[in-house]
Amino acid sequence: MVHTLPLALSGTEVKVAVCDIDPAWLTRHASPRARGFLSGVTGSARDVHRLSAVTGTA
C-alpha cells in the first residue's frame, strides 16, 4: 500500500506517511525474511515516493 497509495492519491491534498513495523507487532513465528521484507518495503517507499516516516504506537 505504501507504494500504490501515493500514486492513487496524487493530485489530492491527502498526504501519505510510512510507519515502520514495530517488531513487537510480529508474532514470534515471523521469520527474519518476513521482518526484512517489511523493513525493505517501508524503506523503499520512503525513498521512491519521498514519504515521511512516523512513529507507530501499539
HUDA-V97615 format. One line per field, one symbol per residue. ss: DSSP state (a for helix, b for strand, c for the rest). phi: phi as a letter, one per 30 degrees, with the letter a starting at -180 (. if undefined). psi: psi as a letter, one per 40 degrees, with the letter a starting at -180 (. if undefined). Layout:
ss = ???
phi = ???
psi = ???
//
This chain:
ss = ccccaaaaccccccccbbbcccaaaccccccaaaaaaaaaaaaaaaaaaccbbbcccc
phi = .dcceeddcdicddccbccdddeddddddddeddddddddddddddddchddcbddbd
psi = deddddddeieiehhhihhihhdediieehidddddddddddddddddefiiiihii.
//
